[in-house]
Amino acid sequence: MRILVVDDEPQIVRVLRAALQSNDYEIFTASNGAEALQVYLEVNPALVITDLAMPEMDGVALTREIRQRASTPVIVVSVRNQEREKIRALDEGADDYITKPFAIQELLARVRVQLRRASERESEVDYARPFITAGDFEINTERHIVRLRGEEIRLTPKEFDLLLQFARNPERVLTHKTLLKAIWGPAGIDQQESLRVLVGQLRKKIERGPGTPQYIQTEPWIGYRFVPVAQ
């Protein structure tokens, strides 16, 4: 399976290439976004791992260019002071992020999740279908019926819309802006408090009790990640 690694630091590229190749991935590399886009068009990788700060074309612009062409999973690599750029990349369609310094095993786990999700999406995603199955959840989009582990739960229209966004994007980081636009439209991007309240209401109905949420996980300062199977 082909993976494109994009970073202007040769040492990072060498480390990632060695780690990914040892797990039987075929690796292609680029040192900036412009070069990466050319390689992407030539080899059609199954996944892209890209740094954010690069010459000629940064990771945000690269993500935007990829999203205009395909739904290829994109994992962005950032440093701790790149919160704004990381959020911009996620708003442009990046699927996940990892912050330097990171453990190789964590990166490999994120790669496996995104490749699995892409495979499932290719075979299952059809927004016209009336039924969506996501882990512990079964959703009837026409009748607005939700079953969690076989038990029906009653949701308000907005709670249903929010769960539907999560179910269609499992294991993906969805930013506040992305969710606000999906639920309230372009005019709703300033309603962050409304989103926080809505997430809280949905959690009360689907989570198993007090403690750390398992289905709707908070990504601090960024948004939320939906994990459809409780641990």
C-alpha positions in Angstrom: 0.0 0.0 0.0 1.4 3.4 -1.0 2.0 6.2 1.5 3.4 9.7 0.6 5.5 11.3 3.3 6.1 15.0 2.9 8.6 16.9 5.1 11.4 19.3 4.5 13.6 17.8 7.2 15.5 14.9 5.7 16.0 13.2 9.1 12.3 13.1 9.7 11.7 11.6 6.2 14.4 8.9 6.8 12.8 7.9 10.2 9.3 7.7 8.8 10.4 5.9 5.7 12.2 3.2 7.7 9.3 2.8 10.1 6.7 2.5 7.5 8.7 0.3 5.2 9.3 -2.1 8.0 5.5 -2.4 8.2 5.3 -3.3 4.5 4.1 0.0 3.2 5.5 1.3 -0.1 6.9 4.8 0.6 7.2 7.9 -1.6 8.6 11.1 -0.4 8.7 14.9 -1.1 10.4 17.8 0.5 7.7 20.5 0.0 4.0 20.7 -0.9 4.5 21.6 -4.6 6.7 18.5 -5.1 4.3 16.4 -3.1 1.4 17.4 -5.3 3.2 16.2 -8.4 4.1 12.9 -6.7 0.6 12.5 -5.4 -0.8 12.8 -9.0 1.7 10.4 -10.3 1.5 7.5 -7.8 -2.0 8.0 -6.3 -1.1 7.0 -2.7 -3.5 5.5 -0.2 -2.6 8.0 2.5 -0.5 11.2 2.9 1.5 12.2 5.9 2.5 15.9 5.6 4.3 18.4 7.7 2.7 21.8 8.0 5.5 24.3 7.7 7.3 23.8 4.4 8.7 26.0 1.5 6.9 26.6 -1.8 3.5 25.1 -0.6 2.7 24.4 3.0 0.7 21.5 4.4 -2.5 23.4 4.6 -2.4 24.3 0.9 -1.4 20.7 0.0 -4.3 19.4 2.0 -6.6 21.8 0.1 -5.3 20.6 -3.3 -5.7 17.0 -2.4 -9.3 17.5 -1.1 -10.2 19.1 -4.4 -9.3 15.9 -6.1 -10.0 13.0 -3.8 -10.8 11.8 -0.3 -7.4 10.3 0.3 -6.7 10.3 4.1 -4.3 13.1 5.2 -2.5 13.1 8.5 -0.8 16.4 9.3 2.3 16.6 11.5 2.7 19.7 13.6 4.8 21.2 16.4 3.2 22.5 19.6 3.1 26.2 18.5 1.2 25.4 15.2 -2.3 25.2 16.6 -3.8 27.7 14.2 -2.2 26.0 11.1 -3.2 22.6 12.4 -6.9 23.7 12.7 -6.7 25.3 9.3 -5.5 22.0 7.8 -8.3 20.1 9.5 -10.8 22.6 8.3 -9.5 22.0 4.8 -10.2 18.3 5.1 -7.2 16.7 6.9 -8.4 13.6 8.7 -6.0 13.5 11.7 -3.0 15.1 13.2 0.0 14.1 15.3 2.3 16.5 17.2 6.1 16.4 17.3 7.8 14.8 19.1 5.7 11.6 18.6 6.1 7.9 19.1 6.4 5.9 15.9 3.9 3.3 17.3 1.3 6.1 17.8 1.8 7.2 14.2 1.5 3.7 12.9 -1.7 3.2 14.8 -3.2 6.4 13.3 -2.1 5.2 9.9 -3.9 1.9 10.4 -7.1 3.7 11.6 -7.2 6.0 8.6 -6.5 3.3 6.0 -9.2 1.1 7.6 -11.6 4.0 7.6 -10.9 4.7 3.9 -11.4 1.1 3.0 -14.8 1.1 4.8 -15.8 4.4 3.2 -15.1 3.1 -0.3 -17.4 0.1 0.2 -20.1 1.6 2.3 -20.5 5.4 2.1 -23.6 6.4 0.2 -25.3 9.4 1.7 -28.5 8.4 -0.1 -28.8 5.2 1.8 -31.5 5.3 4.5 -29.4 3.1 6.9 -26.0 3.8 8.4 -24.1 1.4 10.6 -21.2 2.8 12.6 -19.8 0.5 15.3 -22.3 0.4 18.1 -24.8 2.6 16.3 -27.5 1.9 13.7 -29.1 5.0 12.2 -32.2 5.3 10.0 -31.7 8.6 8.2 -35.2 8.7 6.8 -37.1 8.0 10.0 -34.6 9.6 12.3 -34.3 6.5 14.4 -31.1 5.7 16.3 -30.3 2.4 18.0 -27.3 2.1 20.3 -26.3 -1.6 20.8 -29.8 -2.5 19.7 -31.6 -0.1 22.1 -33.5 2.9 20.5 -32.5 6.3 21.9 -34.6 9.5 21.3 -32.7 12.5 19.9 -33.8 16.0 19.1 -33.4 17.1 15.5 -30.1 18.9 16.2 -28.7 16.0 18.3 -29.6 13.7 15.4 -27.8 15.9 12.9 -24.7 16.0 15.1 -24.6 12.3 15.5 -25.1 11.8 11.8 -22.0 14.0 11.1 -20.0 11.9 13.6 -21.2 8.6 12.1 -20.3 9.6 8.6 -16.8 10.6 9.8 -15.7 8.0 12.4 -12.2 8.3 13.8 -11.7 11.6 12.1 -11.0 14.9 13.9 -13.8 17.3 13.1 -13.1 20.9 14.0 -15.6 23.3 15.7 -15.9 25.2 12.5 -16.7 22.1 10.4 -19.4 21.0 12.9 -20.9 24.4 13.3 -21.3 24.8 9.5 -22.7 21.3 9.2 -25.3 21.8 11.9 -26.2 25.5 11.7 -25.0 26.5 8.3 -22.4 29.1 7.3 -24.0 31.7 9.6 -23.5 29.5 12.6 -19.7 29.4 12.8 -19.7 31.8 15.8 -22.0 29.6 17.9 -19.3 27.7 19.7 -21.2 27.7 23.0 -24.3 26.2 21.2 -22.1 23.4 19.9 -20.6 22.7 23.3 -24.1 22.5 24.8 -25.3 20.2 22.0 -22.4 17.9 22.4 -23.1 17.7 26.1 -26.7 16.9 25.5 -25.8 14.1 23.0 -23.2 12.7 25.4 -25.8 12.4 28.2 -27.9 10.1 25.9 -25.2 7.9 24.4 -22.3 7.7 26.8 -22.3 4.9 29.4 -22.1 7.2 32.5 -19.9 9.7 34.2 -16.2 9.7 33.5 -14.2 10.1 30.3 -16.5 10.0 27.2 -15.8 7.0 25.0 -17.8 7.8 21.9 -17.4 11.6 21.5 -13.8 12.4 22.5 -12.7 16.1 22.9 -9.7 17.3 21.0 -8.7 20.3 23.1 -9.0 23.7 21.3 -9.7 21.9 18.0 -13.0 19.9 18.0 -14.1 16.3 18.5 -13.4 12.8 17.4 -16.1 10.1 17.2 -15.1 6.6 18.1 -18.0 4.4 17.2 -17.1 1.4 19.3 -16.8 1.8 23.1 -13.8 0.3 24.7 
